[in-house]
Amino acid sequence: MEALEILRHVLVFVHLIGFAVLFGSWAAEAYNRRVQVTRLMDLGVSIAGIAGLILALPWGTDHELNYVKLGIKLVVLTAIGILVERGLSRQRAGGAIPASAFWAIGVLTLLNAGIAVIWR
């Protein structure tokens, strides 16, 4: 296996870790019936987003990119990021995140992971 392919696999792993951090922290809040976003969710979105953008670059390997899939994943991740940031801003101002926005973060995170795994 050549070095670029190994690096690509490492970035896929980091991308998955970002989603795991995002979804795990969201699931912990949902399990504890706390409708709130956390800095850990923000960190997960950032890790997944940065790694995903790097993965979307043409690497010069035999791996062919599906730009439609990547575009949809980027839109979904952007929506998640906006919901998390708006939630954090509201919480800092003493407000609360709407329950619909909180649940949308979890559903969109699962959707994005599903697109990654199921869509070939």
Secondary structure by P-SEA (a helix, b strand, c coil): ccaaaaaaaaaaaaaaaaaaaaaaaaaaaaaaccccccaaaaaaaaaaaaaaaaaaccccccccccaaaaaaaaaaaaaaaaaaaaaaaaaaacccccaaaaaaaaaaaaaaaaaacccc
